[in-house]
Amino acid sequence: MPDLSKWTKVVTHPLGFAGFGLACISGALATWGPDKYPWLPYLFIGLASGVVVIGVVLAFKETPKEKKKEI
């Protein structure tokens, strides 16, 4: 079982914060469902898409680039 007591360290990273928001909206969607708030699934899909796009962009930005050795 993972240690969940340090969840605040994840929220400091922008992608972790977006993932936390995604989890909150997912919980709201499971609790209330689309009957009470019909716009909630669209918000969930939009945020999930944003998390994927931002995750890919951040992964490319944070990956160290190799320096080419000249022979």
N, C-alpha and C positions, 0 to 999 in steps of 0.2 A: 504494500500500500504506500503510495507516494506521500511525502510530507506536505500537507496543505496549509501549514501554519504560516508560511512565508509568501502568501499570495500577493502581498503589497509590493514586493520586489518586481513582480511581473508587470504590474500596472504602470510602472514608470517608463517602460519601453512603449513607443507608439503602437506597435503591432500588438503587444500584450494588452494595451488599453482598448484597442478595437476588438480584440478577442473577448475581453471582459464584457464589453457592451453587447457583443453578439450573444454571449451566454445569458446575459440579462434579458435580452429581447426574446431569445429562445424559451426561457422560462416563462416569460409573460405570454408568449404564444401558446405554450402548453397549458398554462393555467386558464386563460380566458378564451382561447381559440378564436378563429376568424368570425364566429357568429357575433360576438360583442364588438370587436374592432376589426372591420374588414380590411383596413389598410395595414394591419400588423404583419401579415405574411409578405407584403411587398417591401416593407421596411427591412424585414429579416433578410430577404433575398438581396436587396440592395447593399446592406451592410456586409453580408457574406461575400458578395462579389468584390466589394471594396477591400475587404481584408485579404482576399486572394491577390488582387492586383498590387496592393501596397506591399504585401509580403514578398512578391517577386521583385518589385523595384528595390526594396530594402536589401534583399539578398544579393542583388547585383551590385548595389552600392557598397555594401559592407564586405564583399569578397575582396581580399587583397589581390592586386594585379601583379602578375609576374613581370619582372624586368628581363628583357631579352639580353642575352649575353652576345656581345659582338666578338666574332672570331678574327 
